[in-house]
Amino acid sequence: MAEPFHCDFAGRLFMSHLGNHLINAADFHSNDRGFGMLYLNSIGKTWVLSRLAVEMTEMPRAYERFSVETWVESAMRFFTNRNFRISSPDSEKIYGYGRSVWAMIDVATRQPVDFF
């Protein structure tokens, strides 16, 4: 839900708070599939957000419920592309889409980790 204290004077969700929801969705999604931060931290690795682009036709208003759907589009040697869709819970209204690029790094060396 777009909490009113996370909204601007016009009652629209702040982009920074939407970004938090996107990052949380990515974290839950990767954890559910066994390669999230919980597992990676235990083996000295972590995800690093390299890029995030978000295009919105409108922002959710205060008290509106919204849903964030995420999926991995592709995984390359050092980077993975993750997409997002922001919509009403019933998916009838699409607020916008996001795309992110992530790298896995070794915590000790701070160097990228080859996925394959």
N, C-alpha and C positions, 0 to 999 in steps of 0.2 A: 504494500500500500504506500502511496505517496503521502508520507506523514507531513502535516502542515508545517512543522518546524524544519523540514527539509525542502521547503518550497520558497520561491521568491515572492516579491510583493504582489505579483499577478496571480499567485496561487499555482505556479508551475514548478515541477520538480527541478531542483538544481542539477545541472549536468554532472557535477562531482558526485552527487549521491547516486545518480544512475550508474556512473562508472563503478561505484562500490558494489552495486547489485550485479553488474556484469562480471566483475572479478570474483565475487562470491559464487556466481553460477558456474564459472570456469573451475573454481576450486572444488565445488561439490561434484561436478561432472567428472573431473579427473580422479578424485578420490574414489568415487563409485566404481571406476574402471581399473583401480589398482596402480595408478601412476601419479597420484596426487602428492601434495606437499607432505602429508603424514608419512607416506612410504619413502619419498625421496630424501627427506631430512634424515631418516634413519640410516641411509647409505651415503650421506655426505653430499647430496645433490639438491638442487632447488630449481624452480622455474623463475625466469626473469621475463617480465613484459617488455618487449622491444618496441612495439607499435600498437596504437589503438586508434581506430577511426570509427566515428559514430555519425550516422546520418539519421536525423529525426524529422518527420513531417510535423509532429507536435509532441509536446512533453505531457506526461500524465499530470492531471490536476490534483490538488490536495484532496485527500481521502479516496482517490480512485485506486482501485486495485489494478495491478499490471503483472504480466508474466514475462520472464526472461527465459528464452530457449537458447541452448548452445549446442554446437557440434564442431568436431574437428573436420576441417575440409581436406587438409593434407599434412603429411609429415615428411620433411626433407632431412638431410643429413644433420643439420644443426638447428633447424627452426621448424616450428609447426604453426599452421594457420588455423585459427579458431574463429567461427562466426557466431553471431548473436541475432536473435529476433526479439524485439520488444513489442508486446501486444497486450490486448485485454485478455483476461483469463480464459475467455471462450474463443479467443483468436479471431473474433469478428473485426476488431479494430487493430490495425497495425500502426504502432507509433513510429517504428523505425528499425534500422538494422545496424549492426556493428561488425567490425572485423579486427582481429588482433593477430599479432605475430609474437610468438614466445620462443625463448631459447632455454634449454636446460644447461645449467652450469655446475661445475664441481665447486663446492663451497670453499674448499681449502685453496685451490689454485685460481679460482675465479675464471677458469677457462671453459669454453663451450664443450659439451659432451656430445659425442657422435651417437645418434639414436640407434644406428644400425651397427 
